Amino acid sequence: MSREMETANVARSNKGWFAAHKWLILRRTSQFAVLALFLAGPLTGIWILKGSLAASRLLDTVPLVDPYILLQSVFAGHPASATALTGAVIIAAFYLLVGGRVYCSWVCPVNMITDLAAWLRSRLGWREGMIFSSDIRYWILVMALVLSALCGMVAWELINPVTTLYRGLLFGMGLAWLLPLAVFLFDLLVARRGWCGHLCPVGAFYSLLGLLSPLRVRAVGRQKCTKCMDCYAVCPEPYVISPALTGADEGQGPVILSPNCTNCGRCIDICAEQVFSFGSRFDNR
């Protein structure tokens, strides 16, 4: 039995099935709800969100624009309209509040693909695979901006699996399935959580937005920690846990302050001792 399966079984035994999956269920509900809102228009004629995650309108009135897309567009030499700037500010303000990488775990549909690959790796008992530096995604972020400036177009959108997946769902997959499939195979065969955890520049950008976000996961009950390592086994960015969980002797508070924490809540679900909970970055005593 794989490590992640063992941790899930312990959590279910101690807390019950729902409590051991609560935040996972809420995340999947959020991801499918966002997809449904975008698909409702083309499929039913009820236009709630028109467009895609790159740029859309809420109720055909409120503009919503991905700030990273807008930034690439500016680098490409395209002047930003007042509408685009307004949409980018709305999105940026939201993720500044709740945590930038909430986009990755609660909104991005590719997260479901990478989670499936991680689950399958666990079922097969495969080890971590290749190890990449998490800094690579920031270099890719910068390279996309440079290429946008050199080519005069939004470079990342040419290969963005999120955009490809949305277009495929709206207009028929065709060859659009190749990029999401490549991400799945990369995470399954090459590196566990390699795409979201190491390469995706969108996640890198949103982590920068989340540097000062007030909503955080807290190891508020860390005195109850049994060092079972269950939280590390399920966390998509496990290195973010250590300072909050083990830093009491060094005077560090229990808040996970790393901007790379996705606020996915899996550590809260999986911990049988109920060490973790959501809270404020300001309550870090």
Secondary structure, 3 states (H helix, E strand, C coil): CCHHHHHHHHHHHHHCCCCCCHHHHHHHHHHHHHHHHHHHHHHHCCCCEEECCCEEEECCCEEEECHHHHHHHHHCCCCCCHHHHHHHHHHHHHHHHHCCCHHHHHHCCHHHHHHHHHHHHHHHCCCCECCCCCCHHHHHHHHHHHHHHHHCCCHHHHCCHHHHHHHHHHHCCHHHHHHHHHHHHHHHHHECCHHHHHHCHHHHHHHHHCCCCCEEEECCCHHHCCCCCHHHHHCCCHHHCHHHHHHHHHCCCCECCCCCCCCCCHHHHHCCCCCCEEEECCCCC
